Each structure stands twice: as C-alpha cells, then as structure tokens.
Amino acid sequence: MVWNLILMWHTLTLEQFMDVNNALSSIRCLNDILERLPWEQSDRPYATTNLRRNSLGALRDMATKALISQMEHMLDCPRFKSDLRGHSIHEPFITLEMLLCNLSEDVPLDIELKYPLLYEAEDSQMDTFAFDINHFLDKILYVVYSFAGPRRRIIFSSFSPEICMVLVAKQQPYPVLFLNDSSNCTAGDMRATSLQTAVRFAHRFGLAGVAMASEPFIASPGLAGFVRRQGLYTATYGPLNDDAEGLELQAKAGIDLIVVNKVKHARQVLGQVQGLRMQPKSSQLNTDTAEPCFLRQ
C-alpha cells in the first residue's frame, strides 16, 4: 500500500494569469460573478418557481461556467484532477493521522513525500513556492512517531534529494529511498540524471536505496546487482510492473521492492518466484532501537 503526502503549489501559470486578464475585459461577466450568488435564480428565465424542487448549485449558471473556464487553464498534471465546488471530490481528504489510527499495524506503508523541485518549477514556469523543509518534515515525523505504533513497518521515499538528506539526518528508525525518474524524462538535477548518479548520491548521504522506473531493470537485469554491490536496496515502479513477464524478470534479478497496481495479479506471479516482501529484522519493532529494512525471503 502506498500513501502519498501531496504538497500543492500556490501559484499561477501564465495561461491562468492571462485568462483572468481576459475575464476582466467582460464587464457583464464580472458583474455577474461579483454581484450574484451561485444559487440565485434572477437571471434564469426557465428556473422553476417551486422552491421545494430547487437543487442549489445543480444548474451551471454564468458564474459557475466562468470558474470552470478558468480551471481549464490550470497546469495539466498526470493523475491529478482539480476540484470545483464538489464537482469531483465529494468526501474530505483523509489525514495521515486518521490513516495510521484506522489501518492495522500489520499493513506496511511506503510514505512518498512530495516537495517542489527547482528544475520542475522552471520547466513549468511556476514560482518556487514551498513550505520550510524542516517544518514540513517535523510535522510528518511527529504524526508518524505518535500514531504509527510499535509494529508498523514504514519506509520513506521522495523525488527531492533535499528531502531525503534532511530526513536521514532527522530520524534513524525508518529507511529512506531516493526516487528517480531519469529513464522516462530528463532531470535538471545532476543527482537524478541516471541510475549511477542516484546510487552515488544515496550511498554518499546514507540512504537505504533507490527507487526507479522499472524499464532499465527489465532491459538490463544486471543493474539490480550493481545497486546491491553498493550496499543499497532497489525498488521499482511503473506500468511494466503490472506485466507478468516484467514481474518475474525483476524478482529473479533480485529487486527488493516492486510497486504495483494489480496487487492480486502480482501476488500470483511472485508466488511462483522467490517473493519480494518488506520484512523487519525482528518480529517486535521498537522505533527507538530497531532499524526496519528490506529482506528477501
């Protein structure tokens, strides 16, 4: 199971800014937005007069259409869908504390920490807005230490080299993996330009291992041995991990952790091969002394 903490960037793209500028040129549209509440029926000639049958917000009035039009200019992010007045998201987000309190301690967690990257901000023409890194991590660690429980197996991972470095310095019980997507896209950070540079960075700053898209390891299974010889663990992710052939190939190559979407399918495939599971060094974990790690069965 993977739990992601997502930090949103409070900024505007050039397209969003220009769209706001264009909207201001329409006095009528602006007045409608400012002077009338979304549920008012004054400019709806065909609206029913029976108040018992009204559904507030059900009809897309001028103000709502204007907001939806502006939302179309937001930065397109894969696997992310913006929300507008409950249009997409109808339930509140679950917090990390709620997750840890309600999920059995027998379920291990890979907590991926999202933090803005400078080169991504420059490529996307976004402002470099971010919370203070110490404040960001201290809040997360406080919740983990307070509610994870003594038997919870947790690993941290992040695409941000700074997050990985500071996280290793702040805590010891939980291993930290450096995420790297250099096989799919060009990275603007020298520490994330290749598997070799990622391994060098992880080894230099005491990280537990690296996590990358599975394509390089499927094309060249010997890379898993290269990472292992550096004293690091290897994790992979990506669409090829849902393919039976790719799963079996990585298992035989010695990949320590495989992130999948089709969990049942993966268990069936890996059941025929030497399994890949995250195991603690002892059956009883004490976060003050124990050091959870990956162990192949």
Kinemage of the C-alpha trace (Angstrom):
@kinemage 1
@onewidth
@group {chain A} dominant
@subgroup {mainchain}
@vectorlist {calphas} color= white
{ca met a 1} P 0.000 0.000 0.000
{ca val a 2} L 1.318 3.441 -0.894
{ca trp a 3} L 0.350 6.611 0.962
{ca asn a 4} L 1.268 9.882 -0.711
{ca leu a 5} L 1.512 13.231 1.023
{ca ile a 6} L 0.940 15.896 -1.620
{ca leu a 7} L 2.117 19.481 -1.253
{ca met a 8} L 0.228 21.834 -3.545
{ca trp a 9} L 1.932 24.806 -5.202
{ca his a 10} L 0.059 28.068 -4.551
{ca thr a 11} L 0.868 29.851 -7.792
{ca leu a 12} L -0.462 30.736 -11.232
{ca thr a 13} L 0.699 29.732 -14.684
{ca leu a 14} L 0.990 32.341 -17.430
{ca glu a 15} L -2.156 30.945 -19.082
{ca gln a 16} L -4.129 31.303 -15.843
{ca phe a 17} L -2.967 34.893 -15.380
{ca met a 18} L -3.856 35.835 -18.949
{ca asp a 19} L -7.242 34.176 -18.630
{ca val a 20} L -8.001 36.288 -15.561
{ca asn a 21} L -6.987 39.360 -17.562
{ca asn a 22} L -9.337 38.402 -20.397
{ca ala a 23} L -12.164 37.790 -17.953
{ca leu a 24} L -11.831 41.315 -16.573
{ca ser a 25} L -12.495 42.765 -20.030
{ca ser a 26} L -16.043 41.469 -19.886
{ca ile a 27} L -17.885 43.846 -17.538
{ca arg a 28} L -21.088 41.876 -17.728
{ca cys a 29} L -19.440 38.602 -16.784
{ca leu a 30} L -17.514 40.291 -13.985
{ca asn a 31} L -20.640 41.904 -12.551
{ca asp a 32} L -22.472 38.585 -12.640
{ca ile a 33} L -19.688 36.911 -10.694
{ca leu a 34} L -19.358 39.651 -8.081
{ca glu a 35} L -22.979 40.677 -7.568
{ca arg a 36} L -24.894 37.400 -7.589
{ca leu a 37} L -24.509 34.256 -5.522
{ca pro a 38} L -24.347 30.945 -7.436
{ca trp a 39} L -27.722 29.765 -6.156
{ca glu a 40} L -29.661 32.908 -7.061
{ca gln a 41} L -32.213 32.372 -9.838
{ca ser a 42} L -32.651 36.019 -11.011
{ca asp a 43} L -31.144 35.508 -14.488
{ca arg a 44} L -32.625 32.059 -15.094
{ca pro a 45} L -35.856 32.644 -17.027
{ca tyr a 46} L -36.703 28.951 -17.106
{ca ala a 47} L -35.966 28.253 -13.453
{ca thr a 48} L -38.790 26.621 -11.528
{ca thr a 49} L -40.687 28.751 -9.025
{ca asn a 50} L -41.307 25.758 -6.772
{ca leu a 51} L -38.611 26.188 -4.109
{ca arg a 52} L -39.167 22.652 -2.792
{ca arg a 53} L -37.922 21.295 -6.119
{ca asn a 54} L -34.846 23.520 -6.347
{ca ser a 55} L -31.393 21.906 -6.247
{ca leu a 56} L -28.926 24.591 -5.238
{ca gly a 57} L -25.893 24.625 -7.490
{ca ala a 58} L -27.300 21.968 -9.798
{ca leu a 59} L -27.585 24.326 -12.764
{ca arg a 60} L -24.448 25.737 -14.346
{ca asp a 61} L -25.052 29.455 -14.252
{ca met a 62} L -22.827 32.158 -15.711
{ca ala a 63} L -20.619 32.414 -12.628
{ca thr a 64} L -20.030 28.671 -12.464
{ca lys a 65} L -19.266 28.470 -16.172
{ca ala a 66} L -16.746 31.291 -15.807
{ca leu a 67} L -14.974 29.456 -12.988
{ca ile a 68} L -14.917 26.201 -14.935
{ca ser a 69} L -13.447 28.052 -17.913
{ca gln a 70} L -10.642 29.390 -15.725
{ca met a 71} L -9.971 25.925 -14.277
{ca glu a 72} L -9.306 24.648 -17.805
{ca his a 73} L -6.117 26.730 -17.896
{ca met a 74} L -4.572 25.052 -14.873
{ca leu a 75} L -1.336 23.134 -15.351
{ca asp a 76} L -2.047 19.641 -16.650
{ca cys a 77} L -0.696 17.124 -14.123
{ca pro a 78} L -0.973 13.362 -14.737
{ca arg a 79} L -3.172 11.504 -12.243
{ca phe a 80} L -4.342 14.799 -10.726
{ca lys a 81} L -7.812 16.239 -11.173
{ca ser a 82} L -8.695 19.629 -9.749
{ca asp a 83} L -11.901 20.121 -7.786
{ca leu a 84} L -14.574 22.835 -8.118
{ca arg a 85} L -17.383 23.161 -5.581
{ca gly a 86} L -17.531 19.429 -5.001
{ca his a 87} L -17.626 18.674 -8.732
{ca ser a 88} L -15.024 15.865 -8.495
{ca ile a 89} L -14.256 15.316 -4.820
{ca his a 90} L -17.277 14.650 -2.612
{ca glu a 91} L -15.546 13.492 0.562
{ca pro a 92} L -12.905 15.170 2.751
{ca phe a 93} L -9.298 14.092 2.387
{ca ile a 94} L -8.074 11.554 4.916
{ca thr a 95} L -5.184 12.752 7.068
{ca leu a 96} L -2.043 10.784 7.854
{ca glu a 97} L -3.121 10.591 11.490
{ca met a 98} L -6.510 9.130 10.519
{ca leu a 99} L -4.811 6.582 8.277
{ca leu a 100} L -2.376 5.403 10.949
{ca cys a 101} L -5.088 5.198 13.603
{ca asn a 102} L -7.545 3.207 11.486
{ca leu a 103} L -5.218 0.957 9.479
{ca ser a 104} L -3.924 -2.260 11.021
{ca glu a 105} L -0.298 -2.117 12.150
{ca asp a 106} L 0.331 -5.265 10.108
{ca val a 107} L -0.024 -3.220 6.899
{ca pro a 108} L 3.351 -1.693 5.883
{ca leu a 109} L 3.472 1.775 4.342
{ca asp a 110} L 5.607 3.476 1.717
{ca ile a 111} L 5.164 7.169 2.509
{ca glu a 112} L 6.170 9.196 -0.544
{ca leu a 113} L 6.886 12.821 0.319
{ca lys a 114} L 6.032 15.352 -2.395
{ca tyr a 115} L 8.114 18.526 -2.351
{ca pro a 116} L 8.658 21.166 -5.076
{ca leu a 117} L 11.737 20.718 -7.273
{ca leu a 118} L 13.504 23.796 -8.622
{ca tyr a 119} L 14.074 22.476 -12.141
{ca glu a 120} L 10.457 21.335 -12.438
{ca ala a 121} L 9.278 24.789 -11.394
{ca glu a 122} L 11.469 26.399 -14.049
{ca asp a 123} L 10.309 23.986 -16.756
{ca ser a 124} L 6.655 24.622 -15.864
{ca gln a 125} L 7.132 28.393 -15.474
{ca met a 126} L 5.929 28.206 -11.880
{ca asp a 127} L 7.001 30.127 -8.794
{ca thr a 128} L 9.331 28.327 -6.390
{ca phe a 129} L 6.871 28.226 -3.511
{ca ala a 130} L 7.399 25.688 -0.727
{ca phe a 131} L 6.973 25.262 2.988
{ca asp a 132} L 10.105 25.365 5.113
{ca ile a 133} L 11.646 21.918 4.751
{ca asn a 134} L 12.277 21.497 8.485
{ca his a 135} L 8.713 22.480 9.370
{ca phe a 136} L 7.367 20.193 6.628
{ca leu a 137} L 9.288 17.123 7.835
{ca asp a 138} L 8.891 17.792 11.554
{ca lys a 139} L 5.107 17.798 11.206
{ca ile a 140} L 5.139 14.491 9.333
{ca leu a 141} L 7.581 12.797 11.708
{ca tyr a 142} L 5.573 13.950 14.728
{ca val a 143} L 2.459 12.239 13.374
{ca val a 144} L 4.369 9.086 12.414
{ca tyr a 145} L 6.087 8.742 15.790
{ca ser a 146} L 2.842 9.485 17.649
{ca phe a 147} L 0.441 7.212 15.786
{ca ala a 148} L 2.343 4.622 13.704
{ca gly a 149} L 2.590 2.113 16.557
{ca pro a 150} L 5.496 -0.140 17.581
{ca arg a 151} L 4.885 -2.812 14.911
{ca arg a 152} L 4.257 -0.592 11.901
{ca arg a 153} L 6.743 -1.110 9.039
{ca ile a 154} L 7.362 2.152 7.196
{ca ile a 155} L 9.710 3.405 4.514
{ca phe a 156} L 10.018 6.974 3.248
{ca ser a 157} L 10.679 7.928 -0.363
{ca ser a 158} L 10.943 11.193 -2.276
{ca phe a 159} L 11.998 12.640 -5.624
{ca ser a 160} L 13.555 15.560 -3.743
{ca pro a 161} L 17.236 14.990 -2.869
{ca glu a 162} L 16.984 17.623 -0.130
{ca ile a 163} L 14.040 15.852 1.489
{ca cys a 164} L 16.000 12.582 1.504
{ca met a 165} L 19.110 14.193 3.002
{ca val a 166} L 17.275 16.028 5.776
{ca leu a 167} L 15.043 13.046 6.541
{ca val a 168} L 18.058 10.783 7.082
{ca ala a 169} L 19.576 13.381 9.406
{ca lys a 170} L 16.361 13.803 11.413
{ca gln a 171} L 15.493 10.157 12.039
{ca gln a 172} L 17.044 6.682 12.005
{ca pro a 173} L 14.316 4.027 12.527
{ca tyr a 174} L 12.824 4.207 9.038
{ca pro a 175} L 14.751 3.701 5.771
{ca val a 176} L 14.713 6.404 3.080
{ca leu a 177} L 14.674 5.725 -0.675
{ca phe a 178} L 15.640 8.221 -3.372
{ca leu a 179} L 13.082 8.250 -6.195
{ca asn a 180} L 14.445 8.782 -9.697
{ca asp a 181} L 12.561 9.040 -12.997
{ca ser a 182} L 15.559 9.731 -15.240
{ca ser a 183} L 14.733 6.780 -17.505
{ca asn a 184} L 11.471 8.452 -18.588
{ca cys a 185} L 12.291 12.161 -18.600
{ca thr a 186} L 15.279 14.479 -18.424
{ca ala a 187} L 16.041 15.708 -14.921
{ca gly a 188} L 17.501 19.132 -14.225
{ca asp a 189} L 19.284 17.939 -11.078
{ca met a 190} L 22.645 16.219 -11.508
{ca arg a 191} L 21.821 13.851 -8.659
{ca ala a 192} L 18.886 12.452 -10.618
{ca thr a 193} L 20.206 12.251 -14.170
{ca ser a 194} L 20.870 8.493 -14.142
{ca leu a 195} L 20.904 5.366 -12.010
{ca gln a 196} L 24.637 5.781 -11.449
{ca thr a 197} L 24.333 9.332 -10.092
{ca ala a 198} L 21.330 8.330 -7.961
{ca val a 199} L 23.291 5.433 -6.454
{ca arg a 200} L 26.268 7.684 -5.788
{ca phe a 201} L 24.037 10.233 -4.054
{ca ala a 202} L 22.228 7.603 -1.962
{ca his a 203} L 25.498 5.982 -0.884
{ca arg a 204} L 27.120 9.315 -0.033
{ca phe a 205} L 24.329 10.500 2.273
{ca gly a 206} L 23.423 7.221 3.945
{ca leu a 207} L 20.144 6.443 2.208
{ca ala a 208} L 18.794 2.902 2.242
{ca gly a 209} L 18.417 2.638 -1.517
{ca val a 210} L 16.991 3.968 -4.762
{ca ala a 211} L 13.612 3.630 -6.467
{ca met a 212} L 13.319 3.995 -10.235
{ca ala a 213} L 11.016 3.223 -13.118
{ca ser a 214} L 11.323 -0.445 -13.956
{ca glu a 215} L 12.242 -0.081 -17.657
{ca pro a 216} L 16.065 -0.061 -17.168
{ca phe a 217} L 15.980 -3.097 -14.854
{ca ile a 218} L 13.794 -5.085 -17.240
{ca ala a 219} L 16.019 -4.200 -20.189
{ca ser a 220} L 19.187 -4.941 -18.191
{ca pro a 221} L 18.517 -7.107 -15.095
{ca gly a 222} L 22.181 -6.911 -14.129
{ca leu a 223} L 21.606 -3.355 -12.888
{ca ala a 224} L 19.990 -4.796 -9.761
{ca gly a 225} L 23.288 -6.472 -8.918
{ca phe a 226} L 25.146 -3.208 -9.491
{ca val a 227} L 22.956 -1.434 -6.923
{ca arg a 228} L 23.245 -4.314 -4.458
{ca arg a 229} L 27.045 -4.258 -4.625
{ca gln a 230} L 26.915 -0.646 -3.451
{ca gly a 231} L 25.140 -1.803 -0.292
{ca leu a 232} L 21.784 -0.345 -1.359
{ca tyr a 233} L 18.304 -1.701 -1.886
{ca thr a 234} L 16.382 -1.372 -5.149
{ca ala a 235} L 12.722 -0.534 -5.684
{ca thr a 236} L 10.881 -0.114 -8.977
{ca tyr a 237} L 7.572 1.338 -10.153
{ca gly a 238} L 5.764 1.894 -13.441
{ca pro a 239} L 3.258 0.253 -15.804
{ca leu a 240} L 5.616 -2.606 -16.684
{ca asn a 241} L 5.334 -3.826 -13.096
{ca asp a 242} L 1.785 -4.967 -13.859
{ca asp a 243} L 3.102 -7.273 -16.569
{ca ala a 244} L 3.735 -10.877 -15.518
{ca glu a 245} L 6.943 -11.192 -17.534
{ca gly a 246} L 8.350 -7.975 -16.097
{ca leu a 247} L 7.491 -9.019 -12.542
{ca glu a 248} L 9.118 -12.420 -12.876
{ca leu a 249} L 12.227 -10.969 -14.506
{ca gln a 250} L 12.703 -8.429 -11.712
{ca ala a 251} L 12.089 -10.990 -8.990
{ca lys a 252} L 14.757 -13.291 -10.386
{ca ala a 253} L 17.142 -10.333 -10.785
{ca gly a 254} L 16.848 -9.583 -7.064
{ca ile a 255} L 14.781 -6.388 -6.971
{ca asp a 256} L 13.920 -5.783 -3.316
{ca leu a 257} L 10.620 -3.921 -3.653
{ca ile a 258} L 8.167 -3.727 -6.558
{ca val a 259} L 5.352 -1.161 -6.585
{ca val a 260} L 2.311 -2.495 -8.450
{ca asn a 261} L -1.286 -1.534 -9.200
{ca lys a 262} L -2.650 -5.051 -9.740
{ca val a 263} L -1.839 -6.464 -6.311
{ca lys a 264} L -3.673 -9.781 -6.679
{ca his a 265} L -2.075 -10.438 -10.063
{ca ala a 266} L 1.372 -9.599 -8.700
{ca arg a 267} L 0.967 -11.961 -5.741
{ca gln a 268} L 0.006 -14.798 -8.057
{ca val a 269} L 3.046 -14.212 -10.265
{ca leu a 270} L 5.506 -13.711 -7.423
{ca gly a 271} L 4.099 -16.720 -5.588
{ca gln a 272} L 5.887 -18.856 -8.168
{ca val a 273} L 9.161 -16.988 -7.685
{ca gln a 274} L 11.200 -16.101 -4.632
{ca gly a 275} L 8.909 -13.476 -3.044
{ca leu a 276} L 9.545 -9.797 -2.553
{ca arg a 277} L 8.327 -8.506 0.787
{ca met a 278} L 9.395 -5.840 3.233
{ca gln a 279} L 10.367 -7.515 6.497
{ca pro a 280} L 11.692 -6.093 9.782
{ca lys a 281} L 14.811 -7.505 11.414
{ca ser a 282} L 12.755 -8.706 14.359
{ca ser a 283} L 9.130 -9.597 14.964
{ca gln a 284} L 8.754 -6.790 17.511
{ca leu a 285} L 9.807 -3.378 16.244
{ca asn a 286} L 10.802 -0.667 18.698
{ca thr a 287} L 11.170 2.647 16.897
{ca asp a 288} L 13.806 3.732 19.425
{ca thr a 289} L 16.250 0.944 18.588
{ca ala a 290} L 15.150 -1.165 15.632
{ca glu a 291} L 16.052 -0.371 12.048
{ca pro a 292} L 13.449 -1.715 9.588
{ca cys a 293} L 14.976 -2.922 6.352
{ca phe a 294} L 14.238 -4.959 3.243
{ca leu a 295} L 14.944 -8.667 3.458
{ca arg a 296} L 14.251 -11.084 0.620
{ca gln a 297} L 12.619 -14.302 1.743
